[in-house]
Amino acid sequence: MHYQQLTQQEMDTTIAENLHGREVEHFHHELNIAVYDRLLVILPIGEWRSRVQQLRNEGQVEMDKIAGLHDSLLERLPLERRNNAFARASKRRKIREALQLQAPSATTVDHTVLD
């Protein structure tokens, strides 16, 4: 597709935001796996331990998928534009958080104030 309205800066910022989302997802799975590993040390052999082991294994599979997506996204964001895109994405998150604090019931955000 030839993008007629979407600028390279907007694309880069979108990729940076997506990278942040993948990092958050990965971190959540990492935390869960740490909990599962601790549980596996203390749980006796049985059905619950098997379920925890299954959850741990599924979490590891998801982390591997997310890492692959993350790497693929990084390839689409050249190093020379990466820091600026990360800064814009961070600014957008901060603005969104501030807007949510002001109007927690708001469901849409005017993106013109985010750039």
C-alpha positions as CSV (number, residue, x, y, z in Angstrom):
1,M,0.0,0.0,0.0
2,H,1.1,3.5,-0.8
3,Y,0.4,5.6,2.3
4,Q,-0.9,9.0,1.3
5,Q,-1.6,10.6,4.7
6,L,0.5,8.5,7.1
7,T,3.9,10.1,7.5
8,Q,7.2,8.3,8.1
9,Q,7.3,9.9,11.6
10,E,3.8,8.6,12.4
11,M,4.8,5.2,11.2
12,D,7.9,5.2,13.3
13,T,6.0,6.4,16.4
14,T,3.4,3.7,15.8
15,I,6.2,1.0,15.6
16,A,7.8,2.5,18.8
17,E,4.4,2.3,20.6
18,N,3.9,-1.3,19.4
19,L,7.4,-2.2,20.6
20,H,6.6,-0.8,24.1
21,G,3.4,-2.9,24.1
22,R,5.4,-6.1,23.3
23,E,7.9,-5.2,26.0
24,V,5.1,-4.8,28.6
25,E,3.6,-8.2,27.4
26,H,7.0,-9.9,27.7
27,F,7.6,-8.4,31.1
28,H,4.2,-9.7,32.4
29,H,5.0,-13.2,31.2
30,E,8.5,-12.9,32.8
31,L,6.9,-12.0,36.1
32,N,4.4,-14.9,35.8
33,I,7.2,-17.4,35.1
34,A,9.1,-16.2,38.2
35,V,6.0,-16.9,40.3
36,Y,5.4,-20.3,38.6
37,D,9.0,-21.2,39.2
38,R,8.7,-20.4,42.9
39,L,5.5,-22.3,43.1
40,L,7.0,-25.4,41.4
41,V,9.7,-25.4,44.2
42,I,7.1,-25.6,47.0
43,L,4.2,-27.4,45.5
44,P,3.9,-31.1,46.1
45,I,3.6,-33.5,43.1
46,G,0.0,-33.5,41.9
47,E,-2.6,-32.0,39.7
48,W,-2.0,-28.4,40.8
49,R,1.7,-28.7,40.3
50,S,1.1,-30.1,36.8
51,R,-1.2,-27.1,36.0
52,V,1.4,-24.6,37.2
53,Q,4.1,-26.4,35.1
54,Q,1.8,-26.1,32.0
55,L,1.2,-22.4,32.7
56,R,4.9,-21.9,33.0
57,N,5.5,-23.7,29.7
58,E,2.8,-21.7,27.9
59,G,4.2,-18.5,29.3
60,Q,7.6,-19.3,27.9
61,V,6.1,-20.1,24.5
62,E,4.4,-16.7,24.5
63,M,7.6,-14.9,25.6
64,D,9.4,-16.5,22.6
65,K,6.6,-15.4,20.2
66,I,6.7,-11.9,21.7
67,A,10.5,-11.7,21.4
68,G,10.2,-12.6,17.7
69,L,7.6,-9.9,17.1
70,H,9.7,-7.4,18.9
71,D,12.8,-8.3,16.8
72,S,10.7,-8.0,13.6
73,L,9.4,-4.6,14.7
74,L,12.9,-3.3,15.5
75,E,14.0,-4.3,12.0
76,R,11.3,-1.9,10.7
77,L,12.6,1.0,12.7
78,P,16.1,2.1,11.6
79,L,18.6,3.0,14.3
80,E,18.9,6.5,13.0
81,R,15.2,7.2,13.6
82,R,14.7,4.9,16.7
83,N,15.5,7.3,19.5
84,N,13.3,10.0,18.2
85,A,10.5,7.6,17.7
86,F,10.9,6.2,21.2
87,A,10.8,9.8,22.6
88,R,7.6,10.6,20.7
89,A,6.0,7.3,21.9
90,S,7.0,8.0,25.5
91,K,5.6,11.6,25.2
92,R,2.3,10.2,23.9
93,R,2.1,7.7,26.8
94,K,2.6,10.5,29.3
95,I,0.0,12.7,27.7
96,R,-2.5,9.8,27.6
97,E,-1.9,9.1,31.2
98,A,-2.4,12.7,32.1
99,L,-5.6,12.9,30.1
100,Q,-6.9,9.8,31.7
101,L,-6.2,11.3,35.2
102,Q,-8.2,14.4,34.1
103,A,-11.1,12.5,32.5
104,P,-11.0,8.8,33.4
105,S,-14.2,8.1,31.5
106,A,-12.8,9.5,28.2
107,T,-12.6,6.7,25.6
108,T,-10.9,8.6,22.8
109,V,-7.8,10.7,22.6
110,D,-7.3,13.6,20.1
111,H,-4.0,12.5,18.5
112,T,-3.2,16.0,17.4
113,V,-2.3,16.9,20.9
114,L,0.0,13.9,21.2
115,D,2.5,14.8,18.4
